[in-house]
Amino acid sequence: MQSAASPLMPIPGPLDPVPVPRAVTPREDGRIDLMGLSRPQIKSALEEVGLDVKAAKLRSKQLFHWLYHRGETDFEAMTDLAKPMRGWMAERFVVGRPEVVEAQVSTDGTRKWLLRSDDGQDYEMVFIPDADRGTLCVSSQVGCTLNCSFCHTGTMRLVRNLTPGEIVGQVMLARDALGEWPKGNMGAANDADEDEDASQYSPDGRMLTNIVMMGMGEPLYNFEHVRDALKVVMDGDGLALSRRRITLSTSGVIPMMARASEEIGVNLAVSLHAVTKEVRDELVPLNRKYGIEELLQACADYPKASNARRITFEYVMIRDKNDSDEDARELVRLIRKYKLPAKVNLIPFNPWPGTDYECSTPERVRAFSSIVFEGGISAPVRTPRGRDIMAACGQLKSASEKKSKAEIKRLAEEKQAALG
C-alpha cells in the first residue's frame, strides 16, 4: 500500500542519476503490511478488501491507535475489535517490523541495530540515551550516493530508498526494545482493573524523545517517503512526536529544502563541514553542484528557521583539514553575512577502517569552539557516542559491506575520475 518511488531526481556523482524506484515487494502469503500507512491509507486498504466506507473509517481509526499508539502487532490483542473481525484482519493484513540481524550496546549505553528488509537489504539505526533525552538516529536509504570522503556510509553504493514502512518501522522497533508502549488493555472485560494512567498517552517521561534523520542516506533524496513516514510519526493519535523534537539532516539538496519546510516542518540540520570551496568539494562532493554560498542562502530562506528554531550546522573536526583559527573565523563571517539563526555542532571525527583522516586534537577543537562562541554563535562540542560499536556519527555502514583500505582508496579514485 505504500507508494512507489516518485520520479527520479538527478543525484550527484558517477552514478548520476541513480535509479532507485522501490515498489513494496508483495508478501508471499498475499497479506498487506500496514506498517507505515497513514489513517487514510489504512481506510483505503480496508475498503479494497471489502469493508464498506463507514466500517472502514471506524476500523482504520481503531487500527491506527493499536499500531502506533500501543505498538501492537497481534490482531488478537486488539480487544475493541469483535473476535470474528480480528480473525478477518489477520487473514488479510500483517503488522510488520524490520528483521534484527544484530543488536549491539556500547559501553556508554548507545545501542545499534543492524536491520534487514524483506528483500534482503541491510541498514542501521542507532539510539543514543542522555540524561534528559533519548535520540533515535534513523536511516532513510540503503547505502548513500553522496560519497562524503570522511563518512563510512559514503563508501557504500546506494542500493535503494527505504519505504515509509521501513522508516517508521525503525521508530516502532526502538519503542519495542525500550518497552515504551502503554500497558492498558482497552476494551477488555477487566479494564476496570487496568486503568491507564494519562501519562501513558504522552511522550513525556519516555526514553525515546527525539528523532534525527541522520542515519544512512540523504533524506531529501527520498523526500516523499521521508515526509510520509514523519507525518505518521508526528500524528497526535499515534506516536505523537512533536515536530520540534524531530531533526532532518541534509548535505544541502537545495531544491528540496523549502519543500521540506512546507511539507514536513521539522528542524533542519545542514552538514557543512568546511567553509571553503576546495575543502568542502573534497569532504562533501555535493558542494560541486550546490556551493556553500548558494546553500547558506537557501538556509536564510528556510521558512521555519527562527531564533526559537535555529538551523544546526554539523561540522566534523578533521585534523589539518578544516580546523584552523581561520576556518573558525570564516564560519562566523558566513553565518553573520546571511544573518542565520544558527548553532554549530562541532563533531570530533570518528575513525573507521580505511580512512586517512584523523580527529582534531582536543585543544584545537576547544580553540575552534571558542572563536565561534566569541562570534556570538553557539558551538558546543558533541561528545562521541558509540565509537566502540561503530555507531558514532559517520561510522554507520551495514556489516555486509566491509572493504579493505586499498579497496576504499581505489573506489574513491574511481569516483574522483568519474567526477572529472
WOUR-V695705 format. One record per residue. OMEGA is omega as a letter, one per 30 degrees, with the letter a starting at -180 (* if undefined). Layout:
BEGIN
<<OMEGA> <OMEGA>>
END
This chain:
BEGIN
<<l> <a> <l> <a> <l> <l> <a> <l> <l> <a> <a> <l> <a> <l> <a> <f> <l> <l> <a> <l> <a> <l> <a> <l> <l> <l> <l> <a> <l> <a> <a> <l> <a> <a> <l> <a> <l> <l> <l> <l> <l> <l> <l> <l> <l> <l> <a> <l> <l> <l> <l> <a> <a> <l> <a> <l> <l> <a> <l> <l> <l> <a> <a> <l> <a> <a> <a> <l> <a> <l> <a> <l> <a> <a> <a> <a> <a> <a> <l> <l> <l> <a> <l> <l> <l> <l> <l> <l> <a> <l> <a> <a> <l> <l> <a> <l> <l> <l> <l> <l> <a> <l> <a> <l> <l> <l> <l> <l> <l> <l> <l> <l> <l> <a> <l> <a> <l> <l> <l> <l> <a> <l> <a> <l> <a> <l> <a> <l> <l> <a> <a> <a> <l> <a> <l> <l> <a> <l> <l> <a> <l> <a> <a> <a> <a> <l> <l> <a> <a> <a> <a> <l> <a> <l> <l> <l> <l> <l> <l> <l> <l> <l> <l> <l> <l> <l> <l> <a> <l> <l> <a> <a> <l> <l> <l> <a> <a> <l> <a> <l> <l> <a> <a> <a> <a> <l> <a> <a> <a> <a> <a> <a> <a> <l> <a> <l> <a> <a> <l> <a> <a> <l> <a> <l> <l> <l> <a> <a> <a> <l> <l> <l> <a> <l> <a> <l> <l> <a> <a> <l> <l> <a> <a> <a> <l> <l> <a> <l> <a> <l> <l> <a> <a> <a> <a> <l> <a> <l> <l> <l> <a> <l> <l> <l> <l> <l> <l> <a> <l> <l> <l> <l> <a> <a> <a> <a> <l> <l> <l> <l> <a> <a> <l> <l> <l> <l> <a> <l> <a> <l> <a> <l> <l> <a> <l> <a> <a> <a> <a> <l> <l> <a> <a> <a> <l> <l> <l> <l> <l> <a> <a> <a> <l> <l> <a> <l> <l> <l> <l> <a> <a> <a> <a> <a> <l> <l> <l> <a> <a> <l> <l> <l> <l> <a> <l> <a> <a> <a> <l> <a> <a> <a> <a> <l> <l> <l> <a> <a> <l> <l> <l> <a> <a> <a> <l> <a> <a> <l> <a> <l> <a> <l> <a> <l> <l> <a> <l> <a> <l> <a> <l> <a> <l> <a> <l> <a> <l> <l> <l> <l> <l> <l> <a> <l> <a> <l> <l> <a> <a> <a> <a> <l> <a> <l> <l> <a> <l> <a> <l> <l> <a> <l> <l> <l> <l> <a> <a> <l> <l> <a> <a> <a> <l> <a> <a> <l> <a> <a> <a> <a> <l> <a> <l> <l> <a> <a> <l> <l> <a> <l> <l> <l> <l> <l> <a> <a> <a> <l> <l> <*>>
END
